[in-house]
Amino acid sequence: MQYLQSSGKVLTKKNINQNLVEMQYAVRGLVPITAERIQKEILNGDTSKPFKEVLYCNIGNPHSVGQKPITFYREVLALVDCPMLLEREGVEKLFKPDVIKRAKELIGLIKGGTGAYSHSQGIEGIRKHVAEFIKGRDGHPAQVGDIFLTNGASSGIQMILTTIIAEPTDAILVPLPQYPIYSALIKLLNGTQVGYSLDESKGWALNIDELMEKIREARVQGAKPKALVLINPGNPVGNCLSYDNLVDLVKLCKAEGLVLLADEVYQENIYADRPFVSLKKVVRDLGPEFSGFEFVSFHSTSKGIIGECGRRGGYMELCGFDPEVQAQIYKLASSGLCSNIDGQVMVDLMIRPPLPGDESYEDFTRERSAIFDSLKRKSIFLHESLNEIAGVSCQPLKGAMYAFPKLDLPPKAIAAAEGAKHAPDTFYALSLLENTGICAVPGSGFDGPNHIRLTFLPAEDKLKTAMSHFRRHHEMFVKKYS
Amino acid sequence: MQYLQSSGKVLTKKNINQNLVEMQYAVRGLVPITAERIQKEILNGDTSKPFKEVLYCNIGNPHSVGQKPITFYREVLALVDCPMLLEREGVEKLFKPDVIKRAKELIGLIKGGTGAYSHSQGIEGIRKHVAEFIKGRDGHPAQVGDIFLTNGASSGIQMILTTIIAEPTDAILVPLPQYPIYSALIKLLNGTQVGYSLDESKGWALNIDELMEKIREARVQGAKPKALVLINPGNPVGNCLSYDNLVDLVKLCKAEGLVLLADEVYQENIYADRPFVSLKKVVRDLGPEFSGFEFVSFHSTSKGIIGECGRRGGYMELCGFDPEVQAQIYKLASSGLCSNIDGQVMVDLMIRPPLPGDESYEDFTRERSAIFDSLKRKSIFLHESLNEIAGVSCQPLKGAMYAFPKLDLPPKAIAAAEGAKHAPDTFYALSLLENTGICAVPGSGFDGPNHIRLTFLPAEDKLKTAMSHFRRHHEMFVKKYS
């Protein structure tokens, strides 16, 4: 019986959910945890480190590294959460007319206010706006009933994978490198992960033939590929897929009977000339033959220019799903009651910015452009300065918020890593952290070994200093192990 | 291959996660969905119904049925989300000094503001306050590292059950009647649910001998009981367990090697003389012998007097867990990044009300008392008026927000229900809805057949009218099927 466990505990690492035990999630793994410890030591007066603070480049969390929230969003949110203010004398002194107007409009949409549970799919009026946003973006209609407002993209991804994975042989194709929420959830749900490589030498392009081969291999090995994950713009690799690449992918998925799961949370983070094209547009452009094709698009308030991570706002659009299956997904959403309402409000704000003529338009545009322009400058700077370092190579950063440079590590370093029981890139990231205070995530955590992922979110001056430290550390590291 | 499915769909009800397909969640099931349809028809001009609006008594969602948010909470939240206001002229005209002071204090605790992801367990400063709250409530210390801030209680419950259930024979004991999130998640996670009955004739008391018997039976049948769910104050039954009852339960769980999961989200909803006693206090009062006993307490901002459901705020405290196991739960929390920050802020506000002398104290106390006094009056009114109806009996409503009356249904009604392929109580609830507009949840959805669950959240005048309609409907229903 349980209480005879040697540890004297009912629950031990041996008898709990082994899928959870085996699950890995690197974004908050060993390196960031070590960074937290070091930061605490510094705050407690430890002066032994060659740096004064940890520079967190491990997670796409813009506000935590100094990016300011956009004023308009927060003003409207404040009034929606605290409608009592609208009755008070002096409110028009603190808030612009369009802010008050927008807040009243949202309050009208939210039955019971932000303190009430909403419909399990989210507030209908906000889903209607999402549908209009999608139509405006793609030139193809969207249905309110197909939109689910979610706690960030993560909870939507979890709902969909929970629905799809029925048995251990059910396989999900994920890009390599990938964002670890996919590998983590596939493991937790006891499914099979099948990786397909992105071609680094071609700017992390998607290779359809290689993908086809992986699907065939998986079937030969007894797996049942059911869905394919697409991350566009790419995380961690920062690529942005071409229209033709997407068309080929859709045709392949239809022919092979795969549901396409499109992680499009970085759709506003485009720094190259190539524009973002949504999966929805590509599929609908293909016409009636593809009208029944099953796919999901995930979006979030956490990324883009607004970076409202703490809101945990997001949505997913389901297309082509069997109504019986969609009803099951609705039931799953219902069992969690609903996503947080402030997150739903932020989704509405994200897709309906102030318009020319609105009192907030100028400030909003200035704040937004300042953030975007800085991100673009930093993407270029990081790409260039990484490629200037011997033994480091980085593909062009077309989108998202990350650089994913390749590291040529000397054999002695790889041996030393083995000795320390670390993957070489983890060994490198720990050395980088200890010597420079830069917190990066090892590529192996993204199924992209011998790389590291660096966000380019910190302020430009900090990033410039950091890169000179990075360069010095890399040269020192290579020298030490040569 | 998938694309050969008869429906032409990759995903069909037959090939998706069958645990999800079998999962049931009644709180937003057939009756509420029918109610939504009817309400829409009425709004679209349908006058055929004998009522002008649906009265939602199906879900503990206070603000959706007219309960006003407490001003102090919303004022602080507005400033924390929109700190720019603090710099503006006239802010002190709109906000009281203690509101501004509290907002600045919270802003100081939240690195990066409410738009940044927090630590995966939640903001440390807020967890520190939660630990102080628990110590103040129980007279026993709590550890910051044992507190997890969650998206409502639901996500905490999901994390814990995901950790515990390792194989289909792993059993979770749940009270009968129960709140369906437990049955739903146990099914979704492919575990075994073992019910233990609460004794309706004794005010839904917990019967230790019957519980012991159920554990033995489960083991005989090859199940491995690992945890026991306790809902106190009770949902849906509205009971409140005695100190001695809790002591006996803890001793039993320790002896039998069961982790105790205490759903204590209604701890402030106490209307009888018997006070709420937390599981934590009971366990710690038992002394060092029980210091290693494993249990979890769940709390939420959604219930209590504040009813901030839409915030999706909550916390769980883990006690006695093996550090290795707790590390796995931390990893699981990390894979969801963090709970929404406004929900975390609301947890802090819930546990730290304004104090005597604070400028907001009087208004806060008045608003809070008005809500509590009304809930208490309604609990007494509902209990009495239900018991006045022949064929309906309701136990005293000591806590929570629900009445769970027993219905003596005539054999002909049961036959008619069978004919309609509904459980008798579902059949009854649908008739109640169609004839009175009252939306209640069938007891079978809570594993409490031949009952219905009614919230007493609607305004007192509406509830009074509703009960006269309820009485008339019941008499009509009994007559019709006699």
Interface residues (C-beta under 8 A of the other chain):
Chain A: M1 Q2 Y3 L4 Q5 S7 G8 K9 V10 L11 T12 K13 N15 I16 N17 Q18 L20 V21 M23 Y25 V27 R28 I59 N61 P62 H63 S64 V65 P69 T71 R74 E75 L77 A78 L79 D81 C82 P83 M84 L85 R88 E89 G90 V91 K93 L94 K111 G112 G113 T114 G115 A116 Y117 S118 S120 N151 G152 S154 S155 Q158 T162 T163 I164 I165 A166 I181 A184 L185 L188 R219 K224 P225 K226 A227 K254 A255 E256 G257 L258 V259 G292 E294 S302 I306 G307 E308 C309 G310 R311 R312 G320 F321 D322 E324 V325 Q328 K331 L332 S334 S335 G336 L337 C338 S339 N340 I341 D342 G343
Chain B: M1 Q2 Y3 L4 Q5 S7 G8 K9 V10 L11 T12 K13 N15 I16 N17 Q18 L20 V21 M23 Y25 V27 R28 I59 N61 P62 H63 S64 V65 P69 T71 R74 E75 L77 A78 L79 D81 C82 P83 M84 L85 R88 E89 G90 V91 K93 L94 K111 G112 G113 T114 G115 A116 Y117 S118 S120 N151 G152 S154 S155 Q158 T162 T163 I164 I165 A166 I181 A184 L185 L188 R219 K224 P225 K226 A227 K254 A255 E256 G257 L258 V259 G292 E294 S302 I306 G307 E308 C309 G310 R311 R312 G320 F321 D322 E324 V325 Q328 K331 L332 S334 S335 G336 L337 C338 S339 N340 I341 D342 G343
